């Protein structure tokens, strides 16, 4: 195959996944991404909403930010020293990570749950997310773990760091401890 044919074949593959970044493995997606200063704005605690036209890269950025190594790399690129020293980012939910319940189970759960169950679910998932995404090198993470170890029983800690994809097995048990979980989140927030 000559150089011209190779170039034409490469051009034909551009956009072969469409605008669906979720169809691409995170490793491949990071290779295809040129980080620009605008991406760093997504990590700014004052940014609440990311908007853009169809195909502008909102889902692509969201998919990238579902990987803690990408978040760490982005923070490493920023010149914002406050962000580097005082932030600890976690993936809140991703249907592609095995840490979380699959999308189908989540959809069924949401349909069958009341408001209290849904709020409790997100509190439980938030705390388990903190515990499950290891960031031992970060002093803020060490402090977070220390708070959890003081407030939560060993059994509850074990449950929250286990396989969360099995929603029916852990949700009823953790619901019995929702007040302790809420108090722990309040302590972390302070």
PASE-713542 format. One record per residue (C-alpha): residue number from 1; x, y, z. Coordinates in pm, 1 decimal, m for minus. Each point is the difference from the previous one (the first is absolute). Layout:
// PASE-713542
REC     k         xx         yy         zz
REC   NUM          X          Y          Z
...
// end
This chain:
// PASE-713542
REC     k         xx         yy         zz
REC     1        0.0        0.0        0.0
REC     2      148.6      332.9      m98.5
REC     3       13.8      314.6      212.2
REC     4     m303.7      156.1     m170.5
REC     5     m217.7     m307.1       66.2
REC     6      110.3      m11.8      364.9
REC     7      m91.6      365.1       42.0
REC     8     m340.7      m51.4     m164.3
REC     9      m65.5     m305.0      219.6
REC    10       92.8      197.5      313.2
REC    11     m227.9      285.0     m103.1
REC    12     m283.6     m246.5      m59.1
REC    13       35.4     m122.9      360.3
REC    14      m24.3      351.6      147.1
REC    15     m326.4       14.5      186.5
REC    16      m63.9     m371.6      m53.3
REC    17     m128.5      m18.4      355.7
REC    18     m222.0      299.4      m67.8
REC    19      m32.0      246.2      283.8
REC    20      m39.4     m288.3      245.1
REC    21      307.8        5.0      218.7
REC    22     m157.2     m256.9      230.2
REC    23       61.9     m257.5     m276.6
REC    24      375.1       47.5       40.3
REC    25      211.8     m152.3      276.3
REC    26      143.1      266.2      233.1
REC    27      360.4      m85.6      m95.3
REC    28      m74.5       55.4     m368.9
REC    29     m206.3      309.3       76.0
REC    30      288.5      164.1      186.4
REC    31      226.9      m63.1     m299.3
REC    32     m253.0      179.1     m221.7
REC    33      m36.2      300.8      228.1
REC    34      199.5      319.9      m10.6
REC    35      m37.6      164.1      339.5
REC    36      m62.8      372.5      m33.8
REC    37      m28.7      266.6      272.8
REC    38     m379.4       m8.8      m33.9
REC    39       m4.9     m357.3      128.7
REC    40      156.3      116.7      325.3
REC    41     m299.7      225.3       60.8
REC    42     m209.4     m313.2       55.2
REC    43      199.4      m56.3      319.6
REC    44      m68.0      348.9      134.7
REC    45     m229.5      m34.0      304.8
REC    46     m188.3      311.6     m115.6
REC    47     m102.0     m164.2     m329.9
REC    48     m338.1     m163.9       44.2
REC    49     m110.3      m67.7     m355.1
REC    50      174.8      m78.4     m326.1
REC    51     m194.1       93.0     m309.8
REC    52       70.4      m31.6     m370.2
REC    53     m155.5      m91.8     m328.3
REC    54      m47.4     m351.4     m125.7
REC    55      335.6     m164.3      m62.4
REC    56      195.3      268.0      186.5
REC    57      159.6     m251.6      236.1
REC    58     m210.0       14.3      320.0
REC    59      m42.8     m378.4       18.2
REC    60      359.8      m49.9     m107.2
REC    61      118.1      214.8      292.3
REC    62     m241.1     m173.6      240.6
REC    63      130.4     m339.2     m112.6
REC    64      360.0      116.7       48.4
REC    65      m81.9      126.5      349.0
REC    66     m131.2     m343.9       96.9
REC    67      361.8     m112.8       29.9
REC    68      191.1      116.2      307.7
REC    69      336.5      m13.0     m180.1
REC    70     m129.7      249.7     m258.6
REC    71     m125.3      227.0      278.6
REC    72      338.9      m18.9      172.8
REC    73      176.6       79.3     m328.1
REC    74     m226.4      300.3      m60.7
REC    75       61.2      131.6      350.4
REC    76      372.8      m44.8      m62.8
REC    77      m30.5      222.9     m308.7
REC    78     m172.3      287.4      175.5
REC    79      181.9      305.5      126.5
REC    80     m266.9       40.8      270.2
REC    81      195.9      m86.0      314.4
REC    82     m316.2        6.3      215.6
REC    83     m152.7     m268.1     m220.5
REC    84      319.1     m208.9       18.8
REC    85       31.5       19.2      377.8
REC    86     m361.2        8.0      119.4
REC    87     m195.9     m225.2     m228.0
REC    88      m68.3     m367.8      m18.4
REC    89     m213.8     m114.2     m292.8
REC    90     m198.0     m320.3      m18.5
REC    91     m211.1     m160.6     m267.9
REC    92     m355.9       38.4      130.7
REC    93     m165.3     m255.5     m225.7
REC    94       92.0     m177.8     m318.4
REC    95     m188.4     m283.4     m163.6
REC    96      328.7     m112.5     m157.9
REC    97      177.6      m58.5      332.7
REC    98      m62.0     m327.3      181.7
REC    99      m15.1      188.9      331.6
REC   100     m355.4      111.3      m65.6
REC   101     m332.3     m174.2      m65.6
REC   102      m67.5      m59.0     m370.7
REC   103     m222.8      247.0     m181.5
REC   104     m292.4     m245.6      m32.7
REC   105       m4.3      m73.7      373.3
REC   106       21.2      372.2       75.9
REC   107     m294.5       76.3     m230.1
REC   108     m210.4     m269.1      169.5
REC   109      101.7      124.6      346.9
REC   110      m87.1      361.6      m83.5
REC   111     m346.0      m97.7     m125.5
REC   112      m81.0     m198.4      314.7
REC   113      147.8      238.7      259.4
REC   114     m139.8      293.9      186.2
REC   115      178.3      331.2       58.5
REC   116      148.4     m108.1      336.1
REC   117      148.0     m317.7     m152.0
REC   118      149.9      194.8     m290.6
REC   119      160.6      262.2      224.3
REC   120      130.6     m274.6      228.1
REC   121      135.4     m192.5     m298.2
REC   122      205.1      299.0     m117.4
REC   123      134.3       60.4      350.8
REC   124      107.4     m364.3       25.9
REC   125      147.7        0.6     m350.4
REC   126      186.9      325.8       68.3
REC   127      162.9     m137.4      312.1
REC   128       84.7     m332.9     m162.3
REC   129      146.6      188.3     m296.5
REC   130      233.8      187.8      233.8
REC   131      107.7     m326.0      159.8
REC   132       28.6     m204.1     m319.4
REC   133      219.1      225.9     m211.8
REC   134      337.3      m30.2      168.0
REC   135      202.2      321.0       18.2
REC   136      244.9      m82.9      281.3
REC   137      258.3      251.8     m123.2
REC   138     m239.1      289.3       60.4
REC   139       m3.1      137.1      358.5
REC   140     m366.8       98.7      m37.9
REC   141      m84.7     m362.2      m78.8
REC   142      184.2     m118.6      311.3
REC   143     m205.0      243.5      207.4
REC   144     m321.8     m121.0     m163.3
REC   145       86.2     m363.0       78.4
REC   146       81.0       90.9      360.0
REC   147     m344.4      160.5       43.2
REC   148     m169.7     m307.9     m147.4
REC   149      193.7     m238.6      221.5
REC   150      m98.8      198.8      310.7
REC   151     m370.2       26.4      m91.4
REC   152      m83.1     m329.6     m174.0
REC   153        5.4     m357.2      124.3
REC   154      243.3     m242.7     m163.9
REC   155     m296.1     m191.4     m143.8
REC   156     m145.6      312.5     m161.4
REC   157      341.3      105.5     m132.1
REC   158       43.0     m342.3     m155.2
REC   159     m342.9       16.6     m161.3
REC   160       60.3      350.9     m138.4
REC   161      331.5     m101.6     m154.6
REC   162     m137.7     m320.5     m149.7
REC   163     m163.0      m69.8     m333.7
REC   164     m270.3      264.4      m40.7
REC   165     m126.6     m145.4     m324.5
REC   166     m218.8     m235.1      210.4
REC   167     m247.0      269.0      111.1
REC   168     m256.7     m236.7      153.6
REC   169      256.9     m151.9      236.0
REC   170      148.6      318.2      150.5
REC   171     m276.2      261.4      m15.1
REC   172     m235.5     m145.4      267.1
REC   173      289.4      m55.0      242.2
REC   174      146.7      348.1      m45.5
REC   175     m344.4      161.0       32.5
REC   176       m2.1     m115.3      363.2
REC   177      312.4      213.4       50.4
REC   178     m108.9      303.6     m204.1
REC   179       18.1      240.4      296.5
REC   180      361.7      m97.1       70.6
REC   181       81.0       29.5     m371.5
REC   182     m158.8      345.8      m12.7
REC   183      192.1      113.1      309.6
REC   184      323.9     m129.4     m150.8
REC   185      m62.5      194.7     m321.2
REC   186      m71.8      311.5      209.4
REC   187      333.4      m43.6      181.3
REC   188      183.5      m43.3     m331.9
REC   189     m167.2      315.2     m132.7
REC   190      131.1      209.7      290.6
// end
